[in-house]
Amino acid sequence: VAAALKGLRNRLLARPTVALCARWPAQRALRTMRRVNGIQLSAAELRVIARVLKRRVPCRLLVFGCGNDAAFWLRVNARGRTEFIEDDAAWAQECMRRNPGMVVHLVSYDSQRSQWRALLHGPAEDLAMTLPESIAATRWDAILVDAPAGWSDATPGRMKSIFTACRLAAAGADVFVHDCDREVERAFCDRFFTPRQRVTEVGRLRHYRTD
Ligand SMILES: C[S@@+](CC[C@H](N)C(=O)[O-])C[C@H]1O[C@@H](n2cnc3c(N)ncnc32)[C@H](O)[C@@H]1O
C-alpha cells in the first residue's frame, strides 16, 4: 500500500514540479522534481544547467541521451528547438510516448569503452559518427552529454558523444558533460575542451563555454 501511494503521489507531482522548476529552478523544488520524476542528475547539477539555459532560451538545445529529465529540458526550452540523440530504440520509443512531440534521433555509436585509449590518442576522424543532416548542419547553443552508457568496458562509452558535442557546438555555446568522475569522460573532455573553456564543475557535471 505504501509503495502504491508513493507511486500515485509521484505521478500526480511529476508534471507540476517540472512546470514549476522550469520557471524557478530552485534547489528545493528541483530536489522534489528529480525524485518524483526519477531523474538521475542531482538537484545541484540540474540547477547549474537550468540556470544557464534560462538565460539562453529560446535556443537550440541538443541532448545526448533520453532520460526521465527529457520533459524538464523540453519545458525549459519550450519555445526553442530541443532534440535528443539516443542509441536504444525501445527506450527512444518509450520516451516519445511519454513526451508527445519529442524529437529523438536514433544513432549507433559503434564503439566500446574498452577502445577509449586508442581513440583518445588516434585521429579525431575515428570519433566521427553518422548523424542526421539536420543535426550535423546545426550549430547548437547548448549541448548536454549524458549518454551513451559508459559504466563498463562493454558499453559504448562517451568518446564519440563528447567529440561530437565539441564539433557541433556554436561559438559561445554551453556544453555540459555528466559523469566526469569517470576517467574516460574526463580524458575526452580534456582533449576536446581547454581548461580556459571550463566554467564550473558541480558534482559529476562539467560545464564548458566554447570560444
Ligand atoms: C544516463 S541516462 C540519462 C539520464 C538523465 N540525464 C537523467 O538525469 O535522468 C542516458 C542513457 O541511459 C539509458 N536509459 C536511461 N533510462 C533508461 C530506462 N529507464 N530504460 C532504459 N534505458 C534507459 C538510455 O539509453 C540513455 O541514452
The ligand as a Gaussian input file, in Angstrom:
#p B3LYP/6-31G(d) Opt

LIG

0 1
 C       22.360000       8.224000     -18.176000
 S       20.788000       8.178000     -18.934000
 C       20.281000       9.850000     -18.896000
 C       19.897000      10.243000     -17.545000
 C       19.222000      11.563000     -17.462000
 N       20.045000      12.648000     -17.925000
 C       18.743000      11.776000     -16.035000
 O       19.347000      12.589000     -15.348000
 O       17.798000      11.124000     -15.634000
 C       21.196000       8.029000     -20.568000
 C       21.015000       6.675000     -21.211000
 O       20.547000       5.690000     -20.331000
 C       19.597000       4.875000     -20.987000
 N       18.388000       4.890000     -20.153000
 C       18.065000       5.819000     -19.284000
 N       16.934000       5.483000     -18.625000
 C       16.556000       4.312000     -19.103000
 C       15.468000       3.444000     -18.823000
 N       14.569000       3.732000     -17.881000
 N       15.383000       2.322000     -19.518000
 C       16.299000       2.028000     -20.455000
 N       17.362000       2.817000     -20.756000
 C       17.479000       3.940000     -20.088000
 C       19.329000       5.432000     -22.354000
 O       19.857000       4.620000     -23.361000
 C       20.029000       6.774000     -22.312000
 O       20.699000       7.108000     -23.519000

